[in-house]
């Protein structure tokens, strides 16, 4: 058997605040909370489910003392499923995201945002059915 990708860990100053932001972005819920660590997921992991098939990883927000210094080497991409990309960008800005320029240029199909702690992520094309021209 192979290993499974079960968690993605994001270092931060405010695990609870960042977990609330990303839970709202992704429709996840908090499944574990400790003073310096908060875990969110779309499902409740069990050994049986993980053995049966790959599942979406949970996301853990871990408190660290140092701040973010440079552009992320790893980032999340999200795709809206019910609205347009631009409508989703506006929703995420209301939640606390902000637009950032990481050198992506103007002629790209995605939008780069940063979460409340400055971690970059991209909003890609919508997966919602689009009217045919």
C-alpha positions as CSV (number, residue, x, y, z in Angstrom):
1,X,0.0,0.0,0.0
2,X,1.1,3.6,-0.7
3,X,1.1,6.4,1.7
4,X,-1.9,8.8,1.7
5,X,-1.8,12.6,1.5
6,X,-3.9,13.2,4.7
7,X,-3.1,16.7,5.9
8,X,-1.8,20.0,4.6
9,X,-0.2,22.2,7.3
10,X,-0.2,26.0,7.1
11,X,1.9,27.9,9.6
12,X,0.3,31.1,10.9
13,X,-0.1,33.5,13.9
14,X,-3.9,33.0,14.4
15,X,-4.9,29.4,13.8
16,X,-8.5,29.9,14.8
17,X,-9.0,33.0,12.7
18,X,-7.3,31.5,9.6
19,X,-9.3,28.3,10.1
20,X,-12.6,30.3,10.1
21,X,-11.5,32.1,6.9
22,X,-10.6,28.9,5.0
23,X,-13.7,27.1,6.4
24,X,-15.9,29.8,4.9
25,X,-13.9,29.7,1.6
26,X,-14.1,25.9,1.2
27,X,-17.3,25.0,3.0
28,X,-15.3,23.0,5.5
29,X,-15.8,22.7,9.3
30,X,-13.5,22.6,12.2
31,X,-12.8,19.0,13.2
32,X,-10.1,19.5,15.8
33,X,-9.1,22.5,17.9
34,X,-6.2,22.9,20.3
35,X,-4.6,26.1,21.7
36,X,-1.9,26.2,18.9
37,X,-3.5,24.1,16.2
38,X,-6.9,24.0,14.4
39,X,-7.8,21.4,11.8
40,X,-10.6,21.8,9.2
41,X,-12.1,19.3,6.7
42,X,-15.0,18.5,4.4
43,X,-15.3,15.1,6.1
44,X,-14.4,13.4,9.3
45,X,-11.4,11.2,8.6
46,X,-11.4,7.6,9.7
47,X,-8.8,4.9,9.2
48,X,-11.3,2.8,7.2
49,X,-12.1,5.7,4.8
50,X,-8.4,6.5,4.3
51,X,-7.5,2.9,3.6
52,X,-10.4,2.5,1.1
53,X,-9.4,5.3,-1.2
54,X,-7.6,8.6,-1.4
55,X,-9.7,11.4,0.3
56,X,-9.3,15.2,0.3
57,X,-6.7,16.2,2.8
58,X,-7.6,18.0,5.9
59,X,-6.0,21.4,6.5
60,X,-4.2,22.2,9.7
61,X,-3.3,25.7,10.9
62,X,-0.4,25.6,13.3
63,X,0.7,28.6,15.3
64,X,4.3,29.7,14.8
65,X,6.2,32.7,16.1
66,X,7.8,33.9,12.8
67,X,5.9,35.7,10.1
68,X,5.7,35.1,6.4
69,X,8.6,36.6,4.6
70,X,8.5,35.9,0.8
71,X,6.1,34.5,-1.8
72,X,4.7,31.1,-1.0
73,X,6.4,28.1,-2.7
74,X,3.2,26.1,-2.2
75,X,-0.3,27.6,-2.5
76,X,-3.9,26.5,-2.8
77,X,-6.0,27.0,-5.9
78,X,-9.7,27.1,-5.6
79,X,-12.4,26.9,-8.3
80,X,-15.9,28.2,-7.7
81,X,-18.7,25.7,-8.3
82,X,-21.9,27.8,-8.3
83,X,-20.8,31.3,-9.4
84,X,-18.4,33.0,-11.8
85,X,-14.8,33.4,-10.9
86,X,-15.2,37.2,-10.4
87,X,-18.3,36.7,-8.2
88,X,-16.2,34.3,-6.1
89,X,-13.3,36.7,-5.9
90,X,-15.7,39.4,-4.5
91,X,-17.1,36.9,-1.9
92,X,-13.6,36.0,-0.8
93,X,-12.6,39.7,-0.5
94,X,-15.7,40.2,1.8
95,X,-14.4,37.3,3.9
96,X,-11.0,39.0,4.3
97,X,-8.9,38.1,1.3
98,X,-7.1,40.8,-0.7
99,X,-5.8,41.0,-4.3
100,X,-2.0,40.6,-4.6
101,X,0.5,40.9,-7.4
102,X,3.1,38.1,-7.5
103,X,4.2,38.9,-11.0
104,X,1.3,37.1,-12.7
105,X,0.7,39.8,-15.3
106,X,-2.6,41.0,-16.7
107,X,-3.3,38.3,-19.3
108,X,-4.0,35.3,-17.1
109,X,-7.2,33.4,-16.5
110,X,-6.8,33.3,-12.7
111,X,-6.9,35.8,-9.9
112,X,-4.3,35.9,-7.1
113,X,-5.5,36.7,-3.7
114,X,-3.9,36.5,-0.2
115,X,-5.7,35.2,2.9
116,X,-5.8,37.4,6.1
117,X,-2.2,36.4,7.0
118,X,-0.8,37.1,3.5
119,X,-0.7,33.5,2.1
120,X,-1.3,33.7,-1.6
121,X,-3.9,31.5,-3.3
122,X,-5.5,31.5,-6.8
123,X,-9.1,31.6,-7.9
124,X,-9.4,29.6,-11.1
125,X,-12.1,29.4,-13.7
126,X,-15.6,28.5,-12.5
127,X,-16.7,24.9,-12.6
128,X,-20.3,26.0,-12.8
129,X,-22.1,25.3,-16.1
130,X,-21.7,28.2,-18.5
131,X,-24.3,29.3,-21.1
132,X,-23.2,28.4,-24.6
133,X,-22.6,31.3,-27.0
